[in-house]
Amino acid sequence: MTTEANNTNPDRAKWAIAFARVRQAQQNLEAYIEATRPLKELERLHVEREHNGGR
């Protein structure tokens, strides 16, 4: 093995860990958005009602 090959494996492992963390963060964000969707809809309806004079 060359020195370059030895340096590649730790880098690949670091990238794999980083990618897994980014993917988990993306899944967490999607779960948060889905969980708060009903609240966002209530907020939208409230703002709409306020702008229409409370009707």
Secondary structure as the mmCIF struct_conf table of DSSP 4:
data_model
#
loop_
_struct_conf.conf_type_id
_struct_conf.id
_struct_conf.beg_label_comp_id
_struct_conf.beg_label_asym_id
_struct_conf.beg_label_seq_id
_struct_conf.end_label_comp_id
_struct_conf.end_label_asym_id
_struct_conf.end_label_seq_id
HELX_RH_AL_P HELX_RH_AL_P1 THR A 3 HIS A 51
TURN_TY1_P TURN_TY1_P1 ASN A 52 GLY A 54
#
